[in-house]
């Protein structure tokens, strides 16, 4: 019985890892500098608080042109929006 529980625990642990995936899959050599993303966003009227790397993407915390707080993910090669969360 103990062996079955251990086997199930290991299978569940590896299964969870397989389900996790990154939002962006761009090779690091193809990334544009984060300063270029900041310049782009500021040109669109955003007030950028910070930009970091998360899930293989650039993650920006900012106030968008409409004055709303956003957490946005961008493809590091094209700067296309991948995901965005708007806070109230």
WODA-V719000 format. One line per field, one symbol per residue. ss: DSSP state (~ for helix, > for strand, _ for the rest). phi: phi as a letter, one per 20 degrees, with the letter a starting at -180 (. if undefined). burial: 1 if it has 16 or more other C-alpha atoms within 10 Angstrom, else 0. Layout:
ss = ???
phi = ???
burial = ???
This chain:
ss = _~~~~~~~~~~~~~~~~~~________~~~___~~~~~~~~~~___>>>>>>>>__>>>>>>>_____>>>>>>______>>>>>>__
phi = .fffffffffffffffffffbefccefgfefefffffffffffenedeeaccdblmcedddbdffendfcdcdcffedmffdabddee
burial = 0000000000000000000000110000000001001100110001110010000111111111000011111111101000000000
